[in-house]
Amino acid sequence: MWRAYSDMREANYKDSDKYFHARGNYDAAQRGPGGAWAAKVISDAREGSQRVTDLFRHGDSGHGAADSRADRAANEWGRSGKDPNHFRPAGLPPKY
């Protein structure tokens, strides 16, 4: 998951967030049941902290709710073993 996060930061590529979510969860799940479990815990914690951040920044936890749902769907997609390239944006360098 760390590699996907680092690559996302390095790529800084528009509309690539869901791809890196799916890829990080996919990579972790490929390590076995423990990896899938850890990916779920980490992903859920990140989304939970994002809701708290939204509450403090915007006064409600609904800000970005659709984006959060899309992130969770990409996380689950990757953890289930489905191809993260489903979320790959056009033009993202092949390095990623």
N, C-alpha and C positions, 0 to 999 in steps of 0.2 A: 504494500500500500504506500509505503514511503516513496518508493521509486516512482509510482504514478503521480503522487503529489509533487515531487521534485520536478518531474517532467512537465507537469501542468504549469508550474511556476516558470520554468525555463521557456517553454513554448509560448506562453502568454498569447494564445491564439483564440480569436473570437469563436464563441459557440462550441468550445471543446470541453467544457466542464463535465458534461454528462459522459462523454467518452472516457475521461480520466477516472470518473467515479466507477464506471463499469469495469474498466481495466484493472484498477486497484483491487476491487472486490474479486474479480476473476482470478487475478494472480494469487491472492491470498487463499482463495478456495481451492486452487490447484495443489496446495500444500496439504490438503486433507481436511477432515472434519474440524480439527483444531484451528486451522487457518480460516475456514468458513465462519466458525464461531467468533474468532477474534475480529474478522472483518465486519460482522454484524454488530458486535459491541462497539467497535470504533466508529463505524458509520452512524449508528443510532445516537451515540454520544455527540458526534459532530452536529448532526441535525438538531438534536435537543439544545445544544449550546447556541446554535444559530437562532432558534426560536426565542431564547432568552435575550440574545443580543438585539433581535428585532423589537422585542418588548421594550427594552430600555431606549433604543434609538428612535422608535417610531410610535411608542405608546400602545402598540397592539402586537399580538403574536401572529396576526393574519397577514402582515406585510411579507410578501415573498412566499406565501403558502403554496402557490402553484409551483414555484421553482423548487421548493422543498419536497413536494410530492414527486416531481420529476427526478430530483436527485435520488430519492428513496427507490424509485422504480429502476433507475440505472444501477444503483447498488445491488438490488435484488437480482436484476438481469445478470450482472457479472457473477455474483455468488452462485447462481444456479448453473453456471457453466456455459451460458450462452455467449456467443461471440461479441466482445466489446466493440468490434468494428461497426456494429449496427448503429452506434452513436457517433462514429467518426465523422467529423466535419470535412467537407470537401476542401482540399488544399492543405490540410495539416501535413507538415513534412513527414516523409516516410520514417525518419529517425524515431518517431513516436508511434 
